[in-house]
Amino acid sequence: MNRYVTAFLSALFALSAVALSAQTAEEILGKLDANMSFKSIRYTGRMEITVAGQTRNKTMRAVALGSSKAFVEFTNPEDNGVRYLKLDKNLWIYFPREQDTVKISGHLLKEGMMGSDVSYEDALESSDFRARYAATLKDDDSVDGRRCFVVLLAARVPTAAYDRLVLWIDAERFVTMKEEMYAKSGKLLKVSNALEVLSVGGRWFPSRIEFVSRLRANTRTVFAMNAIELDVPLDEKQFSMAALTK
C-alpha cells in the first residue's frame, strides 16, 4: 500500500479513537438513555424459546407508558389471553382458564418468563441506567462491524437486577449491541445480542434481541418486536387490575 495512503488511514483511525475517548461514560449512558427512552410504546411481539433443541413460539400484544407501566397480552393458542401487568416494581399475571391472578415477587422474579431466558426481573428493570449504575468507560471494540464503546456498570442501588453489567454501545446509533450480566459472585449469568436494529420515530431501536443463559445448557430466547409505535396516545385505564382481569 502507498505509504501516504497508509499514513492517512493511520491518522484517520487515530482521530476516530480520540473522538471516541473524548466522551465520558456518563455522557455515553446519557445518550443511550435518551435514545431508548419513550413516553409510550405499542408493538406486537414474538418470543422464540429454544430449550434442548425444542423451540416454542409465543406471540403477544404490548403497550407501555415509559418504563413504569406495561401491559402484555399473549395471543398464541397455548397461552391465549394470559396477561401481564407491570406497575413500577410490581408485576401481576392473569390466567384466564383458571381466572386467577398471581403476583410475582421475591425469588420468583429471577425465573424466566414463559420458560424463557428473559426473567421477570429483566421485565421490571428501568431503562435509565444512570439512576442505578455507576459507569466506567473501559475500551472500544467492534460488534458485527459496528464500532462500540465498552462500558462497565456497577450497581449502586440494591434494587438493581444485576451487580455488574458490561455494555457494548454502538458509537454512532447509541443502542446496546451486546450485554453481559453478572452476579455479585462475579459469575456471568446471561448474555444478550442485538440481532436487528431499526430506525423508529427518528431514533434507533433494537427490534430483535437474543438472550442466552449461562446457567442453563442448550437454551436460547429470541425476542422480536414488530409494528413498533413510539410516543402514541394510550388510555391510562389499560394499566389497571380491572383491565388485567376483564
N, C-alpha and C positions, 0 to 999 in steps of 0.2 A: 504494500500500500504506500502511496506517495506520502513522504514524511510530513508534508504540510497538511495533508488531509488527516493524518494520524494526530498531529498536534492540535488541529482544530477540534476533532472529536474528543480528545482528552480534555481540552479546555471546556467544551460544552458539557461533558459529564461532570466535571469539577464544579461548574457553575450551578448545574442542576442539584448536585449534592449539597452545595451551600444553601440554595433556596429551600431545600427540604429541611436542613438542620436549623434554619433561621426561625422556624416555628416551634413554639414550646408545646409540651404535652397537653397543657391546659387549653391552649389555642386550638390544637388539633381536635381534642374532645369537644370543644365548643362548636366547631364546625360540623363534627359528626352528629352531635345532639341537635343542632339547628336543622340539618338536612333530614334527620329521621323523625323529628317531632311533627305532630299534626294536631289540628283542632278536632278532627273526626276522620274516620275511615270506614269504608264499606267495601267488601270484597267477597268473592266466592273462593273457597279453598279446597285443597286436596292433600291428604297425607298418605304416602306410600310407606307402610311399615313392614320391614323385612326382618324376620327372625328365623334363623336356621334354614335359610333358603326358601321360606314360605313368605309370600307377600300378601298383605291385606290392604285394601284401599278404603279410605274414609273421605267423604265429601262433606262440605259444610257451607253455611252462610254465616257471615260475621259482620258485626258493626262495633265500633269503639269510639269513645269520647276521650281524646288524649290518651294517657297511659293509666288512668284511674278507673275507667268504666269500660266493660266489654260484654258483649252478648253473642254467643255462638250457638247455632242450631245445626246438628248433624242431619244430613239428608240421604246418606247411603242406606240401603234397605235394612241392613243388620242393626243400625243404630238410629233409624229414622225417628226424629222427634226428641232425641236426647239433647238437653240444652245446658249450657254453662253460663253462669252469671258471675262476673268479677266486679266487685266494688272495693276500690283501693286494695287492701291486703286480704280481703275476704273473697272466698270462692265457693259457689254452690253448684251442684249438679242435679238436674231433674231427670228422672227416669219415667217416661210416660207409661210403660207397661205396668209398672208397679205403682205408678202415681206417687212416687216417693222422692223427697228432696234430701240430699246429703251435703253437709258442709265439709269441705276438705281443709284440714288443719294439722298442725304438729308434724309428725314424721311422714304422714301421708302426702305432704307437699312434695316430697322427694320422689314419689312414684311417677311412672310415666303415664301421660295422658293416653287413654285407649291402648295401653301396652306399648307405646312408642318410646323413643329416646328423648322426647321433649317432656320435661317434668312439669307438674303443676306449679312448682316454684319458678320455673322459667316463665310460665304464663303470667305470673304475678309481678315479675320484675319490671320496674320502671325503666323507660328508655333513657333517662337522664343519668348518664354515667358519673358526671361530675359531682352529683349530690351524694353518691355512695362510695366512690373510689378515689384514692389518690393516684395520680398518674406520673409515670416516668417514661420519657422517650428513650428507647433502647437502641434502635438502629433503623435502617431502611432495607427493604427486601423486595422481592418480586413474587406476585401470585398470579398465575395464568397470564403472564406477560404484562401485568399492571404493577407499576411501582407503588409500594406501600410503606407507610410508617409502621414500625413495630412499637406498640405502646404497652407497657406493663401497668396493670391496675391492681392496687392493693386495697382491700376493703377497709373503710374507715368508719362504718356503721355496722352494728350487729345484725341488722335486718338484710344485709347484702346476701344474695343467694350463694355466692362463691367467695372464698377467701382471697383468691387471686385470679385474674384474667390476663391473657395475652391477646391483643388485638392486632390484626394486620389491616390497616385502614388505607383504602385507596387514596393516594396523594392528590388526585385530581377530582374524584367524584365524592369523596368523603362518605363512603359506605364501608362496612366491615366485610372484607373478603374472606377472612379466616379468623376463628376464635378458639382459644384453648381455655378450658375451665378447670380450676384446681381446688382441692380441699385444703383445710388447714394443715393436714399432714404433708402437703406437697404433692399428693397423688393426683395425676391427671385423670379427671372424671369424664370429660366429654370434649369432642372437637366438632366444630361446625364450619361449613364451607359454603360460600355463596356460589351457586351454580349458574344463576342468571341474574342480571341487574337491568332494570328497566328505567326509562325516563318517565316519571309520572308527575303531572302538575308542575313542571318546571324544576323537578329535583330528581335525584337518582334514588332508586329503591330496590333492595334485594327481593326479587319476586319468587325465587326458588332456592331453598336452602337445604343442605344435607346435614344431618346430625348423626354422629357416631359415638356410641357409648364406649368408654374404655373399661367399664365394669362388667359388661356382658359381652360374651363372644358371639360373633356372627349376627350382629344386629345393625340396622341402618334405617333411618327415617328421613324421607324427603318431603319437605313441606313446600307446597306451591300455592301462590296467590294469583288469582285471575280477576279480571274486570275490576281492578283497583280504582276506587274513587276517594280522593282526599278532600278534606275540608268541606264535606257535604252537610246539609242540614239534617239533623236526626232528632227524633222525638225522645225527650228525657224519660218518658214513661216506659220506654222499651227496656230501660235498665232498672228493673224493679222485680221484686219477688212475684208480683201479680203477673207480669209478663212471662216470668220463668215457668210458672205452673199452669198457665192458661190451657 
